[in-house]
Amino acid sequence: MIANSLKSPTSSTEMDPGIWSKLPPELLEHILFFLPLKTFLNLRSTCKHFKSLVFSPSFISKHSSGSAFSSFLLLSHPQCYSHFPLYDTILGTWRNLALSFSFLPPCAAQFNLLSTSNGLFCFSLPNSCSFLVCNLLAKSSRVIQFPFFPFAFELLTLVSTPDGYKIFMLCSKFSSSCAFVYDSKVHAWRKYEGFQTILIDNFHQEGAPFNGSLYFTTPEPFSVVCFDLENGNWERLNTEMPGELTFVRLVSDTDEGKLYLVGGIGRNGISRSMRLWELGNEGNWEEVERLPELMCRKFMSVCYHNYEHVYCFWHQGMICVCCHTWPEILYFKVSRRTWHWIPKCPSVPDKWSCGFRWFSFVPELYTLA
C-alpha cells in the first residue's frame, strides 16, 4: 500500500497548494522566516501575502535590528556614473557588489547622488527638475518636484525621522537666502527665512542633525548655528569656540545624542594639527582626541591646506574625515579612540584626481520613501 501510494500520480515532491492554503498564518510565517533574508525578499513579488509578511510584527522584530545587513561607505564619482564602489565596514574590505536601480521610474535615467540617511538615498534628476528619494533594499521610491523652476540649491541634507524623512536646503534665488524643507509626512515643501550670515565655505558638507535641528558652522569668525526642522527658527549657539582654528566641521551621533567638532589648529590659515571636540553638557567644547602627527602631515598634504575640500560625516561609530580631491578616508573610531585610514578602492584609476564624494550607507528595510 505504501509503495502504491508513493507511485500514485497525485504524489509529488511539491506540496499540495491545498495544504499550504490551510496552514495557519502564524505557522506559515514561522516556516518562511527560516529562509535566508535575501531569498525571502526575492519572494515578495510572487504574491501579495508574501509581500505583506515583510511588514508583519514578527518579521520586523526579527530583522529590524539591522544585524542581518552589513554597513558600507559608498563612493560617488563623476567618472563612475550609476556605479558606486562599496567598502564594508563590518568586514573591513572593499566589496564587489552592484547596487540595483532597475526598479526606479523612467525619469531616473540620469541621477546625481546628493545625500543619504538611514538607508535612504536622495538623488537629483537633472532631466526632470526633481529629486528622487529611494530605499534600494525595500525597492520603494518617490519623485519630488522642485519647489519652483529654475531652482538653485545648496547644503542639501536628507534627515531620517521616526515617521518619515525631511529634506533641507538653502536657496539664494531671492533677495535674501531662504530655507526649504520637504516633509514626507505631508508630501509638501515649506519655505522659511534663511540665515543672513554665510553658513560655510564648503558645499560638500551637510548639516549635522542633532536634537531635532540641523547644525552648521560659519566661516571666520567661526561659530555654530542651528535650524529647527520643525518650526524653521534659526539660532546661534552660545558657546566659545576653541582657539587658533583654521577650519571647522560638525558631525553628530544621533543614536547617542552627541555633537562633535572636527577642526584644524594653526595660524595664518595653515593647520599644524587636527583635533576632535565633543559638545559637553555645559555647552562647552571638550577636547576628545588629537590626530597623530604623521597622519596629520599626510592629511594636510592631501588637501594642500585648501580646507574647502574637507567634509565630515558619521558612520556607525566612526567619524569620517574626507577630502574632495583624495580617494582615501581618514576616520576616528569613537569606541577605541583611534585614528585609521581606509585604503583606496582598487577599481579607482590613479588618474582620478578630484570629485570623490563619500556617503554612509546602512541598509534599512523599514525606512520607506
Residue pairs with C-beta under 8 A, 6 or more apart in sequence:
5 11
20 28
23 31
26 58
29 53
29 56
29 58
29 59
32 40
32 43
32 50
32 53
33 40
33 58
33 59
33 62
35 43
37 63
37 68
40 54
41 54
41 137
43 50
44 50
44 51
44 54
45 51
53 59
54 365
55 366
60 366
63 365
64 365
64 366
66 362
66 363
66 364
69 137
69 362
69 363
69 364
70 88
70 89
70 90
70 91
70 363
71 88
71 89
71 90
71 315
71 316
71 360
71 361
71 362
71 363
72 86
72 87
72 88
72 89
72 95
72 361
72 362
73 86
73 87
73 89
73 315
73 320
73 329
73 342
73 358
73 359
73 360
73 361
74 84
74 85
74 86
74 87
74 116
74 358
74 359
74 360
74 361
75 84
75 85
75 86
75 87
75 327
75 345
75 348
75 356
75 357
75 358
76 84
76 113
76 357
76 358
76 359
77 348
77 352
77 355
77 356
77 357
78 355
79 349
79 352
79 355
80 348
82 101
82 111
83 98
84 99
84 113
85 94
85 345
85 347
85 348
86 94
86 95
86 97
86 99
86 361
87 93
87 94
87 95
87 329
87 342
87 345
88 94
88 95
89 315
89 316
89 318
94 345
94 346
94 347
99 136
100 136
101 108
101 136
103 139
103 141
104 111
104 132
104 134
104 141
105 132
105 141
105 143
107 125
107 127
107 128
107 130
107 132
107 143
108 123
108 125
108 132
108 141
108 143
109 127
110 125
110 126
110 127
111 123
111 124
111 125
111 126
111 132
112 123
112 124
112 126
113 121
113 122
113 123
113 357
113 359
114 122
114 123
114 124
114 131
114 156
114 158
115 121
115 122
115 156
115 157
115 158
115 167
115 206
115 359
116 122
116 158
116 359
116 360
116 361
117 158
117 159
117 160
117 165
118 160
118 165
118 362
118 364
118 367
119 135
119 136
119 137
119 160
119 361
119 362
119 363
119 364
119 365
119 367
120 133
120 134
120 135
120 158
120 160
120 165
120 364
120 367
120 369
121 132
121 133
121 134
121 135
121 136
122 131
122 132
122 133
122 156
122 158
122 167
123 131
123 132
123 133
123 134
124 130
124 131
124 132
125 131
125 132
125 143
128 143
129 145
129 146
129 149
129 151
130 143
130 144
130 145
130 146
131 143
131 144
131 146
131 167
131 182
132 141
132 142
132 143
132 144
133 141
133 142
133 144
133 158
133 165
133 167
133 184
133 369
134 140
134 141
134 142
134 369
135 141
135 364
135 365
135 367
135 368
135 369
136 363
137 363
137 364
137 365
138 365
138 366
138 367
138 368
138 369
140 368
140 369
141 369
142 184
142 369
144 167
144 182
147 171
147 180
147 189
147 191
150 173
151 171
151 173
152 171
152 172
152 173
153 169
153 170
153 171
153 180
154 169
154 170
154 171
154 172
154 203
155 168
155 169
155 170
155 199
155 200
155 203
155 205
155 206
155 207
155 216
156 167
156 168
156 169
156 206
157 167
157 168
157 169
157 206
157 207
157 209
157 214
158 165
158 166
158 167
159 165
159 166
159 167
159 168
159 207
159 209
159 214
159 229
160 367
163 185
164 183
164 184
164 185
165 184
165 367
165 369
166 181
166 182
166 183
166 184
166 229
167 181
167 182
168 179
168 180
168 181
168 207
168 214
168 227
168 229
169 179
169 180
170 177
170 178
170 179
170 180
170 194
170 199
171 177
171 178
171 179
171 180
171 194
172 194
176 193
176 194
176 196
177 194
177 195
177 196
178 191
178 192
178 193
178 194
179 191
179 192
179 193
179 194
179 195
179 227
179 232
180 189
180 190
180 191
180 192
181 189
181 190
181 192
181 229
181 232
182 188
182 189
182 190
183 190
184 369
190 232
192 227
192 232
193 232
193 234
195 216
195 225
195 227
195 234
197 218
197 225
198 218
198 219
199 216
199 217
199 218
199 225
200 216
200 217
200 218
200 219
201 219
201 307
201 308
202 249
202 307
202 308
202 309
202 310
202 311
204 309
204 311
204 324
204 357
205 249
205 250
205 311
205 312
206 311
206 313
207 214
207 215
207 216
207 227
207 250
208 214
208 215
208 216
208 250
208 251
208 252
208 259
208 314
209 215
209 252
209 254
210 226
210 252
210 254
210 257
210 259
211 257
212 228
212 229
212 230
213 226
213 227
213 228
213 229
213 235
214 226
214 227
214 229
215 224
215 225
215 226
215 237
215 250
215 252
215 259
216 224
216 225
216 226
216 227
216 250
217 223
217 224
217 225
217 248
217 249
217 250
217 261
218 224
218 225
222 241
222 245
222 248
223 236
223 237
223 241
224 236
224 237
224 239
224 241
224 250
224 261
225 234
225 235
225 236
225 237
226 234
226 235
226 237
227 233
227 234
228 234
228 235
237 283
238 283
239 279
239 283
239 284
239 285
240 284
240 285
241 248
241 285
242 261
242 263
242 265
242 275
242 277
242 285
242 287
244 265
244 266
244 267
245 263
245 264
245 265
246 263
246 264
246 265
246 266
246 267
246 269
246 270
246 271
246 307
247 263
247 264
247 271
247 307
247 310
248 261
248 262
248 263
249 261
249 262
249 263
249 310
249 311
249 312
249 321
250 259
250 260
250 261
250 262
250 312
251 259
251 260
251 261
251 262
251 312
251 313
251 314
251 319
252 258
252 259
252 260
252 314
253 259
253 260
253 314
253 317
253 334
254 314
258 278
258 279
259 278
259 279
260 276
260 277
260 278
260 279
260 288
260 319
261 276
261 277
261 278
261 279
261 285
262 274
262 275
262 276
262 312
262 319
262 321
263 274
263 275
263 277
264 271
264 273
264 274
264 300
264 307
265 271
265 272
265 273
265 274
265 275
266 272
266 273
269 305
270 305
271 296
271 300
271 305
271 307
272 296
273 290
273 291
273 293
273 296
274 290
274 291
274 296
274 299
274 300
274 321
275 287
275 288
275 289
275 290
275 291
276 287
276 288
276 289
276 290
276 291
276 319
276 332
277 285
277 286
277 287
277 288
278 285
278 286
278 288
279 285
279 286
280 286
288 337
289 332
289 337
289 339
291 299
291 330
291 339
292 339
295 330
295 339
295 341
299 321
299 323
299 330
302 323
302 325
302 326
302 328
303 309
303 310
303 323
303 325
303 326
304 325
306 325
309 323
309 324
309 325
310 321
310 322
310 323
310 324
311 322
311 324
312 319
312 320
312 321
312 322
313 320
313 322
313 358
313 359
313 360
314 320
314 360
315 331
315 360
315 362
316 360
316 362
317 333
317 334
317 335
318 331
318 332
318 333
318 334
319 331
319 332
319 334
320 329
320 330
320 331
320 358
320 360
321 329
321 330
321 331
321 332
322 329
322 330
322 356
322 358
323 356
324 354
324 355
324 356
324 357
325 353
325 354
325 356
326 356
327 344
327 345
327 348
327 352
327 356
328 341
328 342
328 343
328 344
329 341
329 342
329 358
330 339
330 340
330 341
330 342
331 339
331 340
331 341
331 342
332 338
332 339
332 340
333 339
333 340
